[in-house]
Amino acid sequence: MKAATANSIPAGDGWATEIKWDGMRVMADIRNSSLELWSSNGRRVTSSFPELAKLADAIGTDVTFDGEVVAFDEDRPSFGRLQRRIHVEKPATALLNDVPVALIVFDLLRLDGRSLLELDYLNRRRVLEDLLEPGSCWSVPAYSIGGADSMLQVARDKELEGIVMKRTDSLYRPGSRSKSWLKIKVRRRQEFVVGGWLEGQGGLAGRLGSLVVGVWNGSQFIVAGRVGSGLTDDERRRLEPMLTDRTNPPFAEVPPMDKPAHWVEPTVVVEVEFAEWPTEGMLRHPTYRGVRTDREADSVVRE
């Protein structure tokens, strides 16, 4: 079950609030004392997280959990750190020690062969909390009835991804995106300099589809990622004549691209909103917000 996106906290009673965990969504299925993990696109990922196998022994019964595999950077989840694990099918001991993960279990869908899909949120939660004690690498996160403003402020203060609000009477509907679950994200934004662009598809073939953006780090121009979301036709028409072609990439290093890039002089500044910018990695869920003509390109650094 997926959450719809909301821009603000819904009015009225009957909502539970949880922290939104910035990790990898998984179904944890335990049958015959054996754990299998499945990603949201149906890929078996059990071998990527071997430390979670002991959850099966701790439970001692057949269950299906919904949760998130998370890697922490001190006390906050870090999708950047998790990137080092989610693409590794059989991690070495050194990687397991360097980037440990935890399973944050926030829902219970099956218990002892019986489906719990027709139980409402609060009753599923009560059964889950009675069943699962905190372990070395798993836990059941707290939730609150009311107090969404306070929890959203905690998410802002701790630079978390945001919150999820769920109707206390909501049933679990696998595969659906329901307005009974709402995600409210804490977003970040800053200026970036355009260093290139990639062509779009379909009606945008041959035209600007996404921007390759970066920031200055001393004398080096560092790539920060690609942004296509939020680019309207009006903004494309505005940007295209502003971009001056060049032969070579302006960036100190360029990550692999899935299509040829058109490189441009790094003179155009744009504002981008994003969910996360890992210390070693690209912008996550960036959204274009507009051109900034009030900033000089060579003054744009990581904030």
Secondary structure, DSSP 4 states (H G I P E B T S, - for coil): -EEEE-SSPPPSS-EEEEEEP-SEEEEEEEETTEEEEEETTS-B-GGG-GGGGGHHHHH-S-EEEEEEEEEEETTEE-HHHHHHHHT-SS--HHHHHHS-EEEEEEEEEEETTEE-TTS-HHHHHHHHHHH----SSEE----EES-HHHHHHHHHHTT--EEEEEETTPPP-TT-EEEEEEEEE--EEEEEEEEEEEE-SGGGTTSEEEEEEEEEETTEEEEEEEE-TT--HHHHHHHGGGPPB-SS-SSSS----SS-EEEB-TT-EEEEEESB--TTS--BS-EEEEE-TTS-GGG-B--
